[in-house]
Amino acid sequence: MSFLLALDSSTETLVVALSRETELLAHEGEGGARASEQMVPQAMALLAQAGIGLAQLDAIAFAAGPGAFTGLRTACAVAQGLAFGAAKPVLPLDSLMLVAEDFRLQQGGAGLSGPCWVLMDARMNEIYAAAYQWQGDHWETLRPPALYGLMAVIEALGALVPQSVVGNALSVFAQELLPALPPGVAQSSQARSRSAALSSLARQAWAAGRAVDAAEAMPVYVRDKVAQTTAERLAAKGVA
């Protein structure tokens, strides 16, 4: 029976999860600027609650991206620091696959047929998107995470027709995206439990032998530019 600690600050929610088989201890709270100061104390609190130390962990997982630039660096740095200190491996996790896993768990853990597209708001009028398919005990990546404009996402959905589409971009860009979805496609714009999904994805990665040395842990950035100039922000709003 393996103990896995998993960390996620790729969104505005900070998630810390400690799991052992089907047992789960978790914290979900305010992330963003507070993630860097809260992540380690929350992880230590969960370990204390479980009555174990870092030495009893088998691996430390973290949501590697894509997502918030600072949040990705925070989770990676904390995972590396804890793993180096305890001589443990790390499990880099796809943060968009985490959204697909949450949706699968919302369905009672049943297998999903056909492609599942994940669409997450990337700000700056862009979308992080990826497509996956459930293969019985793990997710297969059909389209790796990438940064898309709205029209490019709509074209991608037409090229690889989804059976399900999930993620907060469905709400943020509802006017543009919802008419582009095929009839009868399953949809979900709200996560139910990021901690449960994070823990489940970490256990899948551990079972698949995807642990790496802490020195190899790296965030996944799909956007080189993380800020707009004033002129670009005004142009995006249609201001001359």
KOLMI-764696 format. One line per 5 residues: number of its first residue (from 1); their letters; for each residue x, y, z of N, C-alpha, C. Coordinates in Angstrom, 1 decimal, decimal comma. Layout:
N
NUM = A = X/Y/Z/X/Y/Z/X/Y/Z; ...;
// end
This chain:
240
1 = MSFLL = 0,9/-1,2/0,0/0,0/0,0/0,0/0,9/1,2/0,0; 0,7/2,1/-1,0/1,5/3,2/-1,2/0,9/4,5/-0,7; 1,7/5,4/-0,1/1,3/6,7/0,3/1,8/7,7/-0,7; 0,9/8,5/-1,3/1,3/9,5/-2,3/0,8/10,9/-1,8; 1,7/11,9/-1,9/1,3/13,3/-1,6/1,2/13,9/-3,0;
6 = ALDSS = 0,1/14,7/-3,2/-0,1/15,4/-4,5/-0,4/16,8/-4,3; 0,2/17,7/-5,1/0,1/19,2/-5,0/-0,4/19,8/-6,3; -1,3/20,8/-6,2/-1,8/21,4/-7,4/-2,1/22,9/-7,1; -1,4/23,8/-7,8/-1,7/25,2/-7,7/-1,8/25,8/-9,2; -2,2/25,0/-10,1/-2,3/25,4/-11,5/-3,5/26,3/-11,8;
11 = TETLV = -4,5/26,4/-10,8/-5,6/27,3/-11,0/-5,7/28,2/-9,8; -6,8/28,9/-9,6/-6,9/29,7/-8,4/-7,2/29,0/-7,1; -7,3/27,6/-7,2/-7,6/26,8/-6,1/-6,3/26,0/-5,7; -5,9/26,1/-4,4/-4,8/25,3/-4,0/-5,3/23,9/-3,5; -4,7/22,9/-4,0/-5,1/21,5/-3,7/-3,9/20,7/-3,2;
16 = VALSR = -4,0/20,1/-2,0/-3,0/19,2/-1,4/-3,8/18,0/-1,0; -3,3/16,8/-1,5/-4,0/15,6/-1,3/-3,0/14,5/-0,8; -3,4/13,8/0,2/-2,6/12,6/0,7/-3,4/11,4/0,6; -2,9/10,4/-0,2/-3,8/9,2/-0,4/-3,0/7,9/-0,1; -3,8/7,0/0,3/-3,3/5,6/0,5/-4,4/4,7/0,1;
21 = ETELL = -4,2/4,1/-1,1/-5,2/3,2/-1,8/-6,5/4,1/-1,9; -7,6/3,6/-1,2/-8,9/4,4/-1,3/-9,0/5,4/-0,3; -8,1/5,6/0,6/-8,2/6,6/1,7/-7,6/7,9/1,2; -8,3/9,0/1,5/-7,9/10,3/1,0/-8,0/11,4/2,1; -7,0/12,1/2,4/-7,0/13,3/3,2/-6,6/14,5/2,3;
26 = AHEGE = -7,4/15,6/2,3/-7,2/16,6/1,4/-7,5/18,0/1,9; -6,9/19,0/1,3/-7,1/20,4/1,5/-7,4/21,1/0,2; -8,5/21,8/0,1/-8,8/22,6/-1,0/-9,1/24,0/-0,5; -8,4/25,0/-1,0/-8,6/26,4/-0,5/-8,1/27,4/-1,5; -8,0/28,6/-1,0/-7,6/29,7/-1,9/-6,2/29,5/-2,3;
31 = GGARA = -6,0/29,6/-3,6/-4,6/29,5/-4,2/-4,1/30,9/-4,6; -3,7/31,0/-5,9/-3,2/32,2/-6,4/-2,0/32,7/-5,6; -2,0/33,9/-5,2/-0,8/34,5/-4,5/-0,6/33,8/-3,1; -1,6/33,1/-2,6/-1,4/32,5/-1,2/-0,8/31,1/-1,4; -0,8/30,5/-2,6/-0,4/29,1/-2,7/1,0/28,9/-2,2;
36 = SEQMV = 1,9/29,8/-2,5/3,3/29,6/-2,0/3,5/29,5/-0,5; 2,7/30,3/0,2/2,8/30,3/1,6/2,0/29,2/2,3; 1,0/28,7/1,6/0,1/27,7/2,2/0,4/26,2/1,9; 1,1/26,0/0,8/1,3/24,6/0,3/2,0/23,7/1,3; 3,2/24,2/1,8/4,0/23,3/2,7/3,3/23,1/4,0;
41 = PQAMA = 2,8/24,2/4,7/2,0/24,0/5,9/0,9/23,0/5,8; 0,1/23,1/4,7/-1,0/22,2/4,5/-0,6/20,8/4,2; 0,5/20,6/3,5/1,1/19,3/3,3/1,5/18,6/4,6; 2,2/19,4/5,4/2,7/18,9/6,7/1,5/18,6/7,7; 0,5/19,4/7,6/-0,7/19,1/8,4/-1,4/17,8/8,0;
46 = LLAQA = -1,4/17,5/6,7/-2,1/16,3/6,3/-1,2/15,1/6,7; 0,1/15,2/6,6/1,0/14,1/7,0/0,8/13,9/8,5; 0,7/15,0/9,3/0,5/14,8/10,8/-0,8/14,2/11,1; -1,8/14,5/10,3/-3,1/13,9/10,5/-3,1/12,4/10,2; -2,3/12,0/9,2/-2,2/10,6/8,9/-1,2/9,9/9,8;
51 = GIGLA = -0,5/10,6/10,6/0,5/10,0/11,5/1,7/9,5/10,8; 2,1/10,1/9,7/3,3/9,7/9,0/4,2/10,9/8,7; 5,4/10,6/8,3/6,4/11,7/7,9/6,7/11,5/6,5; 7,5/12,4/6,0/7,9/12,4/4,5/8,6/11,1/4,2; 9,3/10,5/5,1/10,0/9,3/4,9/9,1/8,1/4,5;
56 = QLDAI = 7,8/8,2/5,0/6,9/7,1/4,7/6,2/7,2/3,3; 6,4/8,4/2,7/5,8/8,6/1,3/6,5/7,7/0,3; 5,8/7,3/-0,7/6,4/6,6/-1,8/6,8/7,5/-2,9; 6,0/8,6/-3,1/6,3/9,6/-4,2/5,5/10,9/-3,9; 5,9/11,9/-4,6/5,2/13,2/-4,5/4,8/13,7/-5,9;
61 = AFAAG = 3,5/13,9/-6,1/3,0/14,2/-7,4/2,7/15,7/-7,4; 2,8/16,3/-8,6/2,4/17,7/-8,7/1,8/18,0/-10,1; 0,8/18,9/-10,2/0,2/19,3/-11,4/1,2/20,1/-12,2; 1,8/19,6/-13,3/2,9/20,3/-13,9/2,4/21,4/-14,9; 1,2/21,3/-15,3/0,7/22,3/-16,3/0,0/21,7/-17,4;
66 = PGAFT = -0,6/22,5/-18,3/-0,5/24,0/-18,3/-1,4/24,6/-17,2; -1,2/25,9/-17,0/-2,0/26,6/-16,0/-1,3/27,9/-15,6; -1,6/28,4/-14,5/-1,1/29,7/-14,0/0,4/29,6/-13,9; 1,1/30,5/-14,5/2,6/30,5/-14,5/3,2/30,3/-13,1; 2,9/31,3/-12,2/3,5/31,2/-10,9/3,0/30,0/-10,1;
71 = GLRTA = 1,8/29,6/-10,3/1,3/28,4/-9,6/2,0/27,1/-10,0; 2,3/27,0/-11,3/3,0/25,8/-11,8/4,4/25,8/-11,2; 5,1/26,9/-11,1/6,4/27,0/-10,5/6,4/26,6/-9,1; 5,4/27,1/-8,4/5,2/26,8/-6,9/5,1/25,4/-6,7; 4,2/24,7/-7,4/4,0/23,3/-7,1/5,2/22,5/-7,5;
76 = CAVAQ = 5,8/22,8/-8,6/7,1/22,1/-9,0/8,2/22,3/-8,0; 8,4/23,5/-7,5/9,4/23,8/-6,6/9,2/23,1/-5,2; 8,0/23,1/-4,7/7,7/22,5/-3,5/7,8/20,9/-3,6; 7,3/20,4/-4,7/7,4/18,9/-4,9/8,9/18,5/-4,9; 9,7/19,3/-5,7/11,2/19,0/-5,7/11,8/19,1/-4,4;
81 = GLAFG = 11,5/20,2/-3,6/12,1/20,4/-2,4/11,8/19,3/-1,4; 10,6/18,9/-1,3/10,2/17,8/-0,4/10,8/16,5/-0,8; 10,8/16,3/-2,2/11,3/15,0/-2,7/12,8/14,9/-2,5; 13,5/16,0/-2,7/15,0/16,0/-2,4/15,3/15,7/-1,0; 14,5/16,3/-0,1/14,7/16,2/1,3/14,5/14,8/1,8;
86 = AAKPV = 13,5/14,1/1,2/13,1/12,8/1,7/13,6/11,7/0,7; 14,4/12,0/-0,3/14,9/11,1/-1,3/13,8/10,3/-1,9; 12,8/11,0/-2,4/11,7/10,3/-3,0/11,5/10,8/-4,5; 10,9/10,0/-5,3/10,7/10,4/-6,7/9,5/11,3/-6,8; 9,3/11,9/-8,0/8,2/12,8/-8,2/7,3/12,2/-9,4;
91 = LPLDS = 6,1/12,6/-9,4/5,1/12,3/-10,5/4,6/13,5/-11,1; 5,1/14,0/-12,2/4,5/15,1/-12,9/3,2/14,7/-13,5; 2,1/15,5/-13,3/0,8/15,2/-13,8/0,3/16,3/-14,7; -0,4/15,9/-15,7/-1,0/16,8/-16,7/-2,2/17,5/-16,1; -2,2/18,8/-15,9/-3,3/19,5/-15,2/-4,6/19,6/-16,0;
96 = LMLVA = -4,5/19,4/-17,3/-5,8/19,3/-18,1/-6,4/17,9/-18,0; -5,5/16,9/-17,9/-6,0/15,6/-17,7/-6,7/15,5/-16,3; -6,3/16,3/-15,4/-6,9/16,3/-14,1/-8,4/16,7/-14,2; -8,7/17,6/-15,1/-10,1/18,1/-15,3/-10,9/16,9/-15,9; -10,3/16,2/-16,9/-11,0/15,0/-17,5/-11,2/14,0/-16,4;
101 = EDFRL = -10,3/13,8/-15,5/-10,4/12,7/-14,5/-11,5/13,2/-13,5; -11,6/14,4/-13,2/-12,7/14,9/-12,3/-14,1/14,6/-12,9; -14,2/14,8/-14,3/-15,4/14,6/-15,0/-15,7/13,1/-14,9; -14,7/12,2/-15,1/-14,9/10,8/-15,1/-15,4/10,4/-13,7; -14,9/10,9/-12,7/-15,3/10,6/-11,3/-16,7/11,1/-11,1;
106 = QQGGA = -17,1/12,2/-11,7/-18,5/12,7/-11,6/-19,5/11,7/-12,2; -19,0/11,0/-13,1/-19,9/10,0/-13,8/-19,9/8,6/-13,0; -19,3/8,7/-11,8/-19,2/7,5/-11,0/-18,1/6,6/-11,3; -17,0/7,1/-12,0/-15,9/6,4/-12,3/-16,0/5,5/-13,5; -17,2/5,5/-14,1/-17,4/4,7/-15,3/-16,5/5,1/-16,5;
111 = GLSGP = -16,2/4,2/-17,4/-15,5/4,6/-18,5/-16,2/5,5/-19,5; -15,5/6,4/-20,1/-16,2/7,3/-21,0/-15,9/6,9/-22,4; -16,9/6,9/-23,3/-16,6/6,5/-24,7/-16,2/7,7/-25,5; -15,3/7,5/-26,4/-14,9/8,6/-27,3/-14,1/9,7/-26,7; -13,6/10,6/-27,6/-12,7/11,7/-27,1/-13,4/12,6/-26,1;
116 = CWVLM = -12,6/13,0/-25,1/-13,0/13,9/-24,1/-12,1/15,1/-24,2; -12,6/16,3/-24,7/-11,9/17,5/-24,8/-11,9/18,3/-23,5; -10,8/18,8/-23,1/-10,7/19,7/-21,9/-10,4/21,1/-22,4; -11,2/22,0/-22,0/-11,1/23,4/-22,4/-11,0/24,3/-21,2; -9,9/24,9/-20,9/-9,7/25,8/-19,7/-9,4/27,2/-20,2;
121 = DARMN = -10,0/28,1/-19,5/-9,7/29,6/-19,8/-8,2/29,9/-19,5; -7,5/30,4/-20,5/-6,1/30,7/-20,3/-5,9/32,2/-20,2; -7,0/33,0/-20,1/-7,0/34,4/-20,0/-6,5/35,0/-21,4; -6,4/36,3/-21,5/-6,0/36,9/-22,8/-6,7/36,4/-24,0; -8,0/36,0/-23,8/-8,9/35,6/-24,9/-8,4/34,3/-25,5;
126 = EIYAA = -7,7/33,4/-24,7/-7,2/32,2/-25,3/-7,6/31,0/-24,4; -7,4/29,8/-24,9/-7,9/28,6/-24,2/-6,8/27,5/-24,2; -6,6/26,9/-23,0/-5,7/25,7/-22,9/-6,7/24,5/-23,3; -6,2/23,7/-24,2/-7,1/22,6/-24,7/-6,2/21,4/-24,9; -6,9/20,2/-24,7/-6,3/18,9/-24,9/-7,4/17,9/-25,1;
131 = AYQWQ = -7,1/16,8/-25,7/-8,1/15,7/-25,9/-7,6/14,4/-25,4; -8,4/13,7/-24,7/-8,0/12,4/-24,1/-9,1/11,3/-24,3; -8,7/10,1/-24,1/-9,7/9,0/-24,2/-9,4/8,0/-23,1; -10,4/7,6/-22,4/-10,2/6,6/-21,3/-10,0/5,2/-21,8; -9,0/4,5/-21,3/-8,6/3,2/-21,8/-8,8/2,1/-20,7;
136 = GDHWE = -9,8/2,2/-19,9/-10,0/1,2/-18,9/-9,4/1,4/-17,6; -8,1/1,8/-17,5/-7,5/2,1/-16,2/-6,6/3,3/-16,3; -6,6/4,0/-17,5/-5,7/5,2/-17,6/-6,3/6,0/-18,8; -5,8/7,3/-18,8/-6,1/8,2/-19,9/-5,0/8,1/-21,0; -5,5/8,0/-22,3/-4,6/8,2/-23,4/-4,7/9,6/-24,0;
141 = TLRPP = -3,6/10,2/-24,3/-3,6/11,6/-24,8/-3,8/11,5/-26,3; -4,9/12,1/-26,8/-5,2/12,1/-28,2/-4,6/13,4/-28,9; -4,8/14,5/-28,1/-4,2/15,8/-28,5/-3,5/16,4/-27,3; -2,2/16,6/-27,3/-1,5/17,1/-26,1/-1,9/18,5/-25,8; -1,8/19,0/-24,6/-2,1/20,3/-24,2/-1,4/21,4/-25,0;
146 = ALYGL = -2,2/22,4/-25,4/-1,7/23,5/-26,3/-2,5/24,7/-26,0; -2,0/25,8/-26,5/-2,7/27,1/-26,3/-3,4/27,4/-27,6; -4,7/27,7/-27,6/-5,6/28,0/-28,8/-6,3/29,3/-28,7; -6,5/29,9/-29,8/-7,5/31,0/-29,9/-8,8/30,3/-30,1; -9,9/31,1/-30,0/-11,3/30,6/-30,0/-11,5/29,9/-31,3;
151 = MAVIE = -11,2/30,5/-32,5/-11,5/29,9/-33,7/-10,7/28,6/-33,9; -9,5/28,6/-33,4/-8,6/27,3/-33,5/-9,2/26,2/-32,7; -9,8/26,5/-31,5/-10,5/25,5/-30,7/-11,7/24,9/-31,5; -12,5/25,8/-32,0/-13,7/25,3/-32,8/-13,3/24,4/-33,9; -12,2/24,8/-34,6/-11,7/24,0/-35,7/-11,2/22,6/-35,2;
156 = ALGAL = -10,5/22,6/-34,1/-10,0/21,4/-33,5/-11,1/20,4/-33,1; -12,2/21,0/-32,5/-13,4/20,2/-32,1/-14,1/19,6/-33,4; -14,0/20,3/-34,5/-14,5/19,7/-35,7/-13,7/18,6/-36,3; -12,4/18,7/-36,1/-11,4/17,7/-36,6/-11,4/16,4/-35,8; -11,6/16,6/-34,5/-11,6/15,4/-33,6/-12,9/15,6/-32,8;
161 = VPQSV = -14,0/15,0/-33,3/-15,3/15,2/-32,7/-15,4/14,6/-31,3; -15,8/15,4/-30,3/-15,8/15,0/-28,9/-17,1/14,2/-28,6; -17,0/13,3/-27,6/-18,1/12,7/-27,0/-18,4/13,5/-25,7; -17,4/14,2/-25,2/-17,6/15,0/-24,0/-16,7/16,2/-24,1; -17,1/17,3/-23,5/-16,3/18,5/-23,5/-16,4/19,1/-22,0;
166 = VGNAL = -15,3/19,3/-21,4/-15,3/19,8/-20,0/-14,4/20,9/-19,8; -14,6/21,7/-18,7/-13,7/22,7/-18,4/-14,4/24,1/-18,3; -13,7/25,0/-17,6/-14,4/26,3/-17,3/-14,5/27,2/-18,5; -13,8/26,9/-19,6/-13,9/27,7/-20,8/-15,4/27,6/-21,4; -16,1/26,5/-21,1/-17,5/26,4/-21,6/-18,3/27,5/-21,0;
171 = SVFAQ = -18,0/27,9/-19,8/-18,7/29,0/-19,2/-18,2/30,4/-19,6; -16,9/30,5/-19,6/-16,3/31,8/-20,0/-16,6/32,2/-21,4; -16,5/31,2/-22,3/-16,8/31,5/-23,7/-18,0/30,8/-24,2; -19,0/30,7/-23,4/-20,3/30,0/-23,7/-20,9/30,5/-25,1; -20,9/31,8/-25,3/-21,6/32,3/-26,5/-20,9/31,8/-27,8;
176 = ELLPA = -19,6/31,6/-27,7/-18,9/31,1/-28,9/-18,8/29,6/-29,0; -18,6/28,9/-27,9/-18,3/27,5/-27,9/-19,5/26,6/-28,0; -20,6/27,0/-27,2/-21,7/26,0/-27,1/-22,4/25,8/-28,4; -22,5/26,8/-29,3/-23,1/26,5/-30,6/-22,3/25,6/-31,5; -21,0/25,6/-31,2/-20,0/24,8/-32,0/-20,0/23,3/-31,6;
181 = LPPGV = -20,6/22,9/-30,5/-20,5/21,6/-30,0/-21,6/20,7/-30,7; -21,2/19,4/-31,0/-22,1/18,6/-31,7/-23,3/18,2/-30,8; -24,5/17,9/-31,4/-25,7/17,6/-30,6/-25,4/16,4/-29,7; -25,9/16,4/-28,5/-25,8/15,3/-27,5/-24,5/15,1/-26,8; -23,5/16,0/-27,1/-22,2/15,9/-26,4/-22,4/16,2/-24,9;
186 = AQSSQ = -21,7/15,3/-24,1/-21,8/15,6/-22,7/-20,9/16,8/-22,3; -21,4/17,6/-21,4/-20,7/18,8/-21,0/-20,6/19,0/-19,5; -19,5/19,6/-19,0/-19,4/20,0/-17,6/-18,4/21,1/-17,5; -18,9/22,2/-17,0/-18,0/23,4/-16,8/-17,5/23,5/-15,4; -18,0/22,7/-14,4/-17,7/22,8/-13,0/-17,0/21,6/-12,5;
191 = ARSRS = -15,9/21,8/-11,8/-15,2/20,7/-11,1/-16,0/20,3/-9,9; -16,0/19,0/-9,5/-16,6/18,6/-8,3/-15,6/18,5/-7,2; -14,5/17,8/-7,4/-13,5/17,6/-6,4/-12,1/17,5/-7,1; -11,4/18,6/-7,1/-10,0/18,5/-7,7/-9,1/17,6/-6,9; -9,3/17,6/-5,6/-8,5/16,8/-4,7/-8,6/15,3/-5,0;
196 = AALSS = -9,9/14,8/-5,2/-10,1/13,4/-5,5/-9,6/13,1/-6,9; -9,7/14,0/-7,8/-9,2/13,8/-9,2/-7,7/13,8/-9,2; -7,1/14,7/-8,4/-5,6/14,8/-8,3/-5,1/13,5/-7,7; -5,7/13,1/-6,7/-5,2/11,8/-6,0/-5,4/10,6/-7,0; -6,5/10,5/-7,6/-6,7/9,4/-8,6/-5,7/9,4/-9,7;
201 = LARQA = -5,4/10,6/-10,3/-4,5/10,7/-11,4/-3,1/10,3/-10,9; -2,7/10,8/-9,7/-1,4/10,4/-9,1/-1,3/8,9/-8,9; -2,3/8,2/-8,5/-2,3/6,8/-8,3/-2,1/6,1/-9,7; -2,8/6,6/-10,7/-2,7/6,0/-12,0/-1,3/6,2/-12,5; -0,7/7,3/-12,3/0,7/7,6/-12,8/1,7/6,7/-12,0;
206 = WAAGR = 1,5/6,5/-10,7/2,3/5,6/-9,9/2,2/4,2/-10,4; 1,0/3,7/-10,6/0,8/2,4/-11,1/1,5/2,1/-12,4; 1,5/3,2/-13,3/2,1/3,0/-14,6/3,6/3,2/-14,6; 4,2/3,4/-13,4/5,6/3,6/-13,4/6,2/4,9/-13,9; 5,4/6,0/-13,8/5,8/7,2/-14,4/6,6/8,1/-13,4;
211 = AVDAA = 7,1/7,6/-12,3/7,8/8,4/-11,4/9,2/8,7/-12,0; 9,7/10,0/-11,7/11,0/10,4/-12,2/11,8/11,0/-11,0; 13,1/11,1/-11,2/13,9/11,7/-10,2/13,5/13,2/-10,0; 13,6/13,7/-8,8/13,2/15,0/-8,5/13,9/16,1/-9,4; 15,1/15,8/-9,8/15,9/16,7/-10,6/15,3/16,9/-12,0;
216 = EAMPV = 14,4/15,9/-12,4/13,9/16,0/-13,7/12,5/16,7/-13,7; 12,0/17,1/-12,6/10,7/17,7/-12,5/10,7/19,1/-13,2; 9,8/19,3/-14,1/9,7/20,6/-14,8/8,2/21,0/-15,0; 7,9/22,3/-14,8/6,6/22,7/-15,2/6,4/22,6/-16,7; 5,1/22,5/-17,2/4,8/22,4/-18,6/4,2/23,8/-19,0;
221 = YVRDK = 4,9/24,6/-19,7/4,5/25,9/-20,2/4,1/25,8/-21,6; 2,9/26,2/-22,0/2,5/26,2/-23,4/2,3/27,6/-23,9; 2,6/28,6/-23,0/2,6/30,0/-23,4/3,9/30,6/-23,1; 4,5/31,2/-24,1/5,8/31,9/-23,8/5,5/33,3/-23,2; 4,4/33,9/-23,6/4,1/35,3/-23,2/3,1/35,2/-22,1;
226 = VAQTT = 3,3/35,8/-21,0/2,4/35,7/-19,8/1,7/37,0/-19,5; 2,0/38,1/-20,2/1,4/39,4/-19,9/1,2/40,1/-21,2; 0,2/41,0/-21,2/-0,1/41,8/-22,4/0,3/43,3/-22,1; 0,7/44,0/-23,2/0,9/45,4/-23,0/-0,5/46,1/-22,9; -0,4/47,4/-22,4/-1,7/48,1/-22,3/-2,4/48,2/-23,6;
231 = AERLA = -1,7/48,4/-24,7/-2,3/48,5/-26,0/-2,9/47,2/-26,4; -2,3/46,1/-26,1/-2,9/44,8/-26,4/-4,2/44,5/-25,6; -4,2/44,9/-24,3/-5,4/44,7/-23,5/-6,5/45,6/-24,1; -6,2/46,8/-24,5/-7,3/47,6/-25,0/-7,8/47,1/-26,4; -6,9/46,6/-27,2/-7,3/46,0/-28,5/-8,2/44,8/-28,3;
236 = AKGVA = -7,9/44,0/-27,3/-8,7/42,8/-27,0/-10,1/43,2/-26,6; -10,2/44,4/-26,0/-11,6/44,9/-25,5/-12,3/45,7/-26,6; -11,6/45,9/-27,8/-12,2/46,6/-28,8/-12,1/48,1/-28,6; -11,2/48,6/-27,8/-11,0/50,0/-27,6/-10,0/50,5/-28,5; -10,3/51,6/-29,3/-9,3/52,1/-30,3/-8,2/52,9/-29,5;
// end
